Structures are given as structure tokens and as C-alpha cells.
Amino acid sequence: MTTHNLVVQSPGLAIEHAEQLAALAQAQGVARISNTAARLLDVQHDDETRAVVCAWAEARGVDAAFVPAGLKLANCKILAMDMDSTLINIECIDEIAGVVGVKDKVSEITEAAMRGEIKDFAESLRRRVALLKGAPAGALDQVYEEKLRLNPGAERLITTAQAAGIKVLLVSGGFTFFTERLRARLNLDSAHANTLEIENGVLTGRVLGDILDADAKATHLREFARTHGASTDQIIAMGDGANDLKMLANAGFPVAYHAKPLVRQQTRYALNVSGLDGVLNWFES
């Protein structure tokens, strides 16, 4: 049976957290990774132990991940990421709507789609984009400059992955206006999203071409993996909403990042309180 370690991390990780989790998981030792993370060595990892540990950790604001011992980041080949509320701190469409005074209407649809209550993502996107009709194209620049920020740990995760030879894919149900800027800014290998139609300097309320939905996200990841010769167990994928689930299902390391409950329930790994670079602690140097 493969030996597993338990990596626990939190901005407020206390020694008592690590000790209690070590007892629950019957760890054979504890190795401190940093002030905010520890690796509990050779733990029990049956379903019952996993459930008890994860429930205890989540209730106390600690991220816990059972991982095979000896994982090396360089053995991975692909890092795939959602954009809105994963790589960045906002839902771009909601912020565009805020500029033109319809944020409440758009956000309501966004939240329902993210929770999985609206099953047809393409239809939900069309409904939201239609509410932006007549908005000045300059609203996109305003959102990028004034609202959009990288989530904590994003740059460290990406630069460390790139240094290990990993190819980085950004795949979003959002808009190319933002993904292309992030691709250039972060030197990403590929980026895909939806294209807003703009005529005479204003948004028409339509999206050009096919909608990039959950199926398209998964397809882009599979094609990117084939291009770079990556097997499923060499893929890290990160997302937060229901439309990320099919993409996450194609990764050996599927990560729910500060995600909706539906996504956390269906995803093997989760970062609920740590930054994006919390993924790096799962791998040993």
C-alpha cells in the first residue's frame, strides 16, 4: 500500500492543530514546512480517517490534503486554472455590470450558475451578457485597472510551476479581454475564453462564436494535455464553480479553490483558506 502523508496548512496554523490532526490520522511523525504548513508523515488514509480528519480541519479553518509520500512537482506537466474567483479575485462580468449599474441583476445569475442551480451555463452567460448591452467598451479597461487583482499566491504558484517545466493553461467561461492580458502578464502558455462583441465602442450584449462552457473547458484541457504529452496524473487543475467540475475531473490533482460547496464535495483536494500556492506544499523538494 502506498504511504501517504497529510499536509495541513492555514494562515493561522497552530502547533495544536498539527498535533491533534497527527493523532487523528495516526501520523508517524511531523515535519514543519513553514510557519503556516506542516507535513504529517505516514498517516492512515482509509475513508473513515479521511472523513474525520477533513471534517475536523474544515471546522477549524485548516486545509488538509492526503497525498502520496514523495510527490515531486517536476513530475507534473500541466497546471490548468479557471480565471474568475480562482486566478483572480473577481467575477469580471459582475464588475462590468457594476460600472453600468446592473450588478445586482448579473450577480444573481452568476451566483446561481456557480452553485450549479442553473444547469445551462451557456444560457446563463447569454442572459448576463445581454444585460450589458450598450455599455462602453472602456468599462472593460476600468475593471482590469481598478478591480482585477491576482489572488494570493498566484504569482508564486505560476513561477514555481514554470521553473519546474510545467505548462500553464488558463481556461475561462469569462472573456478574452481579460485572459489575454493575464496570459501576457504571467507568460502563460495558452488561454481560452469567450469573446464579447463590440461595435462602435459599445458592447452589443452578445458573445461571438460558441460559448466556452464546462464541456469546452474539459476539451481544452484534454487537448492541451495531449499536445504536451501529459497523462491525467500529471495534471493539476484548479477551479471554484460548478462549470469547472468537468475540467477538474480530467486532472490527477483536482483542486477546489475557495469553492462553492457543490465543488468541494465533488473534488478530491480543496484549498479553503490558503492561497493558490498552497498546492506547492503537497510536493516535496
C-alpha positions in Angstrom: 0.0 0.0 0.0 1.3 3.5 -0.9 2.5 5.5 2.0 0.5 8.8 2.4 1.3 12.0 4.1 -1.2 14.6 5.4 -0.3 18.2 4.5 -2.1 20.7 6.8 -2.0 24.4 6.3 -3.6 27.6 7.3 -2.6 31.3 7.7 -3.3 30.7 11.4 -1.9 27.2 11.8 -1.1 26.5 15.4 1.0 23.6 16.8 -2.1 22.3 18.5 -3.8 21.9 15.1 -0.9 19.8 13.8 -0.7 17.7 16.9 -4.4 17.0 17.0 -4.6 16.1 13.3 -1.5 13.9 13.7 -3.3 12.0 16.5 -6.5 11.7 14.4 -4.5 10.4 11.4 -2.1 8.2 13.5 0.9 10.0 11.9 4.3 8.5 12.5 6.0 12.0 12.6 5.6 15.7 11.9 7.7 17.8 9.6 7.2 21.6 9.7 7.1 23.0 6.1 6.7 26.7 7.1 5.0 28.8 9.8 1.7 28.1 8.1 2.1 24.5 6.9 3.2 21.0 8.2 3.6 17.6 6.7 2.3 14.7 8.9 4.2 11.6 7.9 2.9 8.1 7.1 -0.7 8.6 8.1 -3.7 6.3 8.0 -5.8 7.2 4.9 -8.8 4.9 4.9 -12.2 6.5 4.1 -13.2 6.8 7.7 -9.9 8.5 8.8 -10.1 10.9 5.8 -13.7 11.9 6.7 -12.9 12.5 10.4 -9.7 14.5 9.6 -11.2 16.6 6.9 -14.3 17.5 9.0 -12.1 18.4 12.0 -9.8 20.5 9.8 -12.5 22.3 8.0 -14.3 23.2 11.2 -11.2 24.9 12.4 -10.2 26.7 9.2 -7.3 24.3 8.3 -6.7 22.9 4.8 -5.9 19.2 4.9 -4.7 17.1 1.9 -3.8 13.4 1.9 -1.1 12.9 -0.7 1.2 10.1 -1.6 4.6 10.4 0.0 7.5 11.6 -2.2 5.5 13.7 -4.7 7.7 15.8 -6.9 6.3 18.9 -8.6 8.6 18.3 -11.6 6.7 15.0 -12.3 3.7 17.1 -13.2 3.4 18.6 -16.7 0.2 20.7 -16.7 -1.3 23.4 -14.5 -4.8 24.4 -15.7 -6.7 27.2 -14.0 -10.0 28.9 -14.1 -9.8 32.7 -14.1 -12.7 34.4 -12.3 -12.6 33.9 -8.5 -9.7 31.4 -9.0 -6.7 33.1 -10.5 -8.2 36.5 -9.9 -10.3 38.0 -7.1 -13.4 39.0 -9.0 -16.1 37.8 -11.4 -15.3 40.1 -14.3 -18.8 40.1 -15.7 -20.2 41.2 -12.4 -17.8 44.1 -12.2 -18.5 45.2 -15.8 -22.2 45.2 -14.8 -21.3 47.3 -11.7 -19.8 50.0 -13.9 -23.1 50.3 -15.9 -25.5 49.9 -12.9 -26.8 46.4 -13.3 -24.5 44.4 -11.0 -27.3 43.1 -8.8 -29.1 41.5 -11.7 -26.0 40.0 -13.2 -24.6 38.8 -9.9 -27.8 36.9 -9.0 -27.5 34.9 -12.2 -23.7 34.4 -11.7 -24.1 33.0 -8.2 -26.9 30.6 -9.2 -24.7 29.3 -12.1 -21.7 28.9 -9.8 -23.8 27.0 -7.3 -25.0 24.7 -10.0 -28.6 25.8 -9.8 -28.6 26.9 -13.4 -27.5 23.9 -15.4 -27.1 25.5 -18.8 -24.0 27.7 -18.4 -24.2 29.0 -22.0 -27.8 30.2 -21.4 -26.8 31.9 -18.1 -23.9 33.7 -19.8 -26.1 34.9 -22.7 -28.6 36.2 -20.2 -25.9 38.1 -18.3 -24.2 39.5 -21.3 -27.5 40.7 -22.7 -27.8 42.9 -19.7 -24.5 44.6 -20.7 -25.9 45.9 -24.0 -24.9 49.5 -24.6 -22.1 49.5 -22.0 -19.0 51.4 -23.2 -16.0 49.2 -24.1 -14.0 51.4 -21.8 -15.8 49.6 -18.9 -13.5 46.6 -19.6 -10.4 48.6 -19.1 -11.8 50.2 -16.0 -12.5 46.8 -14.4 -9.0 45.5 -15.4 -7.2 48.5 -14.0 -9.3 49.2 -10.9 -10.9 45.9 -9.7 -8.9 42.9 -11.0 -6.2 41.6 -8.7 -4.4 38.3 -8.7 -5.5 36.0 -5.8 -2.9 35.4 -3.0 -0.1 33.0 -4.1 -0.9 33.2 -7.8 2.4 34.5 -9.0 4.4 32.2 -6.7 2.4 29.2 -7.9 2.8 30.0 -11.5 6.5 31.0 -11.5 7.4 27.9 -9.4 5.4 25.6 -11.7 7.1 27.2 -14.8 10.5 26.8 -13.2 9.7 23.1 -12.8 8.9 22.8 -16.6 5.1 22.8 -16.2 3.0 24.3 -18.9 0.2 26.6 -17.7 -3.2 26.8 -19.2 -5.9 29.5 -18.4 -9.4 28.4 -19.4 -12.3 30.5 -18.5 -16.0 31.0 -19.1 -15.2 34.7 -18.8 -13.8 36.9 -21.5 -10.7 37.1 -23.8 -10.3 40.8 -23.0 -9.0 39.7 -19.5 -7.5 36.3 -20.3 -5.2 37.7 -23.0 -3.9 40.4 -20.7 -3.2 37.8 -18.0 -1.6 35.4 -20.5 0.9 38.1 -21.5 1.4 39.4 -18.0 2.1 36.0 -16.5 3.7 34.4 -19.5 1.1 31.7 -19.7 1.4 29.0 -22.4 -2.3 29.2 -23.5 -5.5 30.9 -22.7 -9.1 30.4 -23.8 -12.3 32.3 -23.0 -15.4 33.9 -24.6 -15.3 37.0 -26.9 -17.6 39.9 -26.2 -18.9 41.6 -29.4 -18.1 45.3 -29.5 -19.4 47.7 -32.2 -18.8 51.4 -32.4 -17.1 51.3 -29.0 -20.0 49.7 -27.1 -21.0 46.2 -26.1 -23.7 44.7 -28.2 -25.0 42.3 -25.5 -23.8 39.3 -27.5 -20.9 36.8 -27.4 -19.1 35.9 -30.6 -19.0 32.3 -31.6 -19.7 29.2 -29.4 -19.9 29.7 -25.6 -16.9 28.3 -23.7 -18.8 26.2 -21.1 -18.0 23.3 -18.9 -17.6 20.8 -21.7 -15.4 23.2 -23.6 -13.2 23.7 -20.6 -12.7 20.0 -20.3 -12.0 19.7 -24.0 -9.4 22.4 -23.9 -7.6 20.7 -21.0 -7.6 17.3 -22.8 -6.2 18.9 -26.0 -3.6 20.8 -24.1 -2.5 17.7 -22.2 -2.2 15.7 -25.5 -0.1 18.5 -27.0 2.3 18.3 -24.1 2.2 14.6 -23.6 0.7 14.7 -20.1 -1.2 11.8 -18.5 -4.1 12.5 -16.1 -1.9 12.0 -13.0 0.5 14.7 -14.3 -2.2 17.4 -14.4 -3.1 19.9 -11.7 -6.4 21.8 -12.3 -7.9 24.5 -10.2 -11.4 26.0 -10.2 -14.2 27.2 -7.9 -17.5 26.9 -9.7 -19.9 24.2 -11.0 -18.7 24.8 -14.6 -15.2 23.7 -13.6 -16.2 20.2 -12.5 -15.7 18.5 -15.8 -12.3 20.1 -16.2 -11.3 19.1 -12.7 -12.4 15.5 -13.5 -9.6 15.3 -16.1 -6.9 16.0 -13.5 -4.9 13.8 -11.2 -4.8 16.8 -8.8 -8.2 18.4 -9.0 -8.3 21.4 -6.6 -11.4 23.3 -5.4 -10.1 26.8 -4.6 -12.2 28.8 -2.2 -15.0 27.0 -4.0 -18.8 26.6 -3.8 -19.9 23.6 -1.6 -21.0 21.6 -4.6 -17.5 21.8 -6.0 -15.8 21.0 -2.7 -18.0 17.9 -2.3 -17.0 16.5 -5.7 -13.3 17.4 -5.7 -10.5 15.4 -4.1 -8.4 18.3 -3.0 -9.5 21.7 -1.6 -7.9 25.0 -0.5 -10.5 26.7 1.5 -8.3 29.2 3.5 -4.8 29.0 1.9 -3.6 30.9 -1.1 -3.1 29.3 -4.5 0.5 28.5 -3.7 -0.8 26.1 -1.0 -0.7 23.5 -3.8 3.1 23.6 -3.7 3.2 22.3 -0.1 1.8 19.0 -1.3 5.1 18.3 -3.2 8.4 17.5 -1.6 11.7 19.1 -2.7 
